Amino acid sequence: MSDSLPSSCPRGLFSLLFSLAFTVFSITPAVANNNDPNPPVTTSEQLMQLREFIAGYAQNFVGIEYRHGGNSTETGFDCSGFTSFALNEFGIKVSACSSTQATQGDEVSLDAVKPGDLIFFGRKGRIKHVALVVRNTEEGIICVHSTCSKGIMVENISTSKYWKPKIMFARDVVSTQALEKCLLPLPGECEQQNDLFSTAPTSEQMPDCIEESQENICQSIAPLAMLDAPDLAALQLFNCGSVIRGLH
């Protein structure tokens, strides 16, 4: 996996990709419904699409090694450095420290977590680890996270003998910021913001890695596709095929 993955794309590519995705997403229902050629795309649908983009993008870094205090592809990532990096690429600003991330956004029940939400782990009330939700399924909560033993990986934390006992709570850091910062492409409601996806310097790094033992019995699963729909393979013409790989 290339260490130069994020820099291989223009700074505004994710904004362009996200907007084009919604264009396709909003046109598709019109083809199937001749009675309503211009069906409205609701805010909740747009928000879910943003969430899926975040979760899909994060999975492109599976395999990068763990690095204490790391927050880039050049250095590797610790758990909170990785979640901060993935969210920041889409304009969602959170701390690079897991204990601070645990106070940001709004708490959400584990049963109701959605792609892009953060799940926190720990012992005796102390935050030790954080993961980003990929999907909430009947089989369990699928997350992508940077682990000490295996680096960035995707797995079902609900069936993990190691992670499940350490789950503490979840937080939604996406919804409020997406609306307040006008990250959703709602025509007429928000003015286009410049440098929307620029990454500001992060706060001081803090240790936040659970000391994983060699007996860590986490069953890894193959990374899920970045998005189920729409098919955005044509966007590879922007020379960013590595970022949107798997869109086919």
Secondary structure as the mmCIF struct_conf table of DSSP 4:
data_model
#
loop_
_struct_conf.conf_type_id
_struct_conf.id
_struct_conf.beg_label_comp_id
_struct_conf.beg_label_asym_id
_struct_conf.beg_label_seq_id
_struct_conf.end_label_comp_id
_struct_conf.end_label_asym_id
_struct_conf.end_label_seq_id
TURN_TY1_P TURN_TY1_P1 ASP A 3 LEU A 5
HELX_RH_3T_P HELX_RH_3T_P1 PRO A 6 SER A 8
BEND BEND1 CYS A 9 CYS A 9
TURN_TY1_P TURN_TY1_P2 ARG A 11 GLY A 12
HELX_RH_AL_P HELX_RH_AL_P1 LEU A 13 ALA A 32
TURN_TY1_P TURN_TY1_P3 ASN A 34 ASN A 35
BEND BEND2 PRO A 37 ASN A 38
HELX_LH_PP_P HELX_LH_PP_P1 PRO A 39 THR A 42
HELX_RH_AL_P HELX_RH_AL_P2 THR A 43 ALA A 58
HELX_RH_3T_P HELX_RH_3T_P2 GLN A 59 PHE A 61
TURN_TY1_P TURN_TY1_P4 VAL A 62 GLY A 63
HELX_LH_PP_P HELX_LH_PP_P2 ILE A 64 GLU A 65
STRN STRN1 TYR A 66 TYR A 66
TURN_TY1_P TURN_TY1_P5 HIS A 68 GLY A 69
STRN STRN2 ASN A 71 SER A 72
TURN_TY1_P TURN_TY1_P6 THR A 73 THR A 75
STRN STRN3 GLY A 76 PHE A 77
HELX_RH_AL_P HELX_RH_AL_P3 CYS A 79 ASN A 88
TURN_TY1_P TURN_TY1_P7 GLU A 89 GLY A 91
BEND BEND3 ALA A 96 CYS A 97
HELX_RH_AL_P HELX_RH_AL_P4 SER A 98 GLN A 101
TURN_TY1_P TURN_TY1_P8 ALA A 102 THR A 103
BEND BEND4 GLN A 104 GLY A 105
STRN STRN4 ASP A 106 VAL A 108
HELX_RH_3T_P HELX_RH_3T_P3 LEU A 110 ALA A 112
TURN_TY1_P TURN_TY1_P9 PRO A 115 GLY A 116
STRN STRN5 LEU A 118 ARG A 123
TURN_TY1_P TURN_TY1_P10 LYS A 124 GLY A 125
STRN STRN6 ARG A 126 THR A 137
TURN_TY1_P TURN_TY1_P11 GLU A 138 GLU A 139
STRN STRN7 GLY A 140 THR A 147
TURN_TY1_P TURN_TY1_P12 CYS A 148 LYS A 150
STRN STRN8 GLY A 151 ASN A 156
TURN_TY1_P TURN_TY1_P13 ILE A 157 SER A 158
BEND BEND5 THR A 159 THR A 159
TURN_TY1_P TURN_TY1_P14 LYS A 161 TRP A 163
HELX_RH_3T_P HELX_RH_3T_P4 LYS A 164 LYS A 166
STRN STRN9 ILE A 167 ASP A 172
BEND BEND6 VAL A 174 VAL A 174
HELX_RH_AL_P HELX_RH_AL_P5 SER A 175 GLU A 180
TURN_TY1_P TURN_TY1_P15 LYS A 181 CYS A 182
BEND BEND7 LEU A 184 LEU A 184
TURN_TY1_P TURN_TY1_P16 PRO A 187 GLU A 189
BEND BEND8 CYS A 190 CYS A 190
HELX_LH_PP_P HELX_LH_PP_P3 GLU A 191 GLN A 193
TURN_TY1_P TURN_TY1_P17 ASN A 194 PHE A 197
HELX_LH_PP_P HELX_LH_PP_P4 SER A 198 GLN A 205
TURN_TY1_P TURN_TY1_P18 GLN A 214 GLU A 215
STRN STRN10 SER A 220 SER A 220
HELX_LH_PP_P HELX_LH_PP_P5 ALA A 222 ALA A 225
BEND BEND9 MET A 226 MET A 226
BEND BEND10 ASP A 228 PRO A 230
HELX_RH_3T_P HELX_RH_3T_P5 ALA A 233 PHE A 238
BEND BEND11 ASN A 239 ASN A 239
TURN_TY1_P TURN_TY1_P19 GLY A 241 VAL A 243
BEND BEND12 ILE A 244 ILE A 244
TURN_TY1_P TURN_TY1_P20 ARG A 245 GLY A 246
#
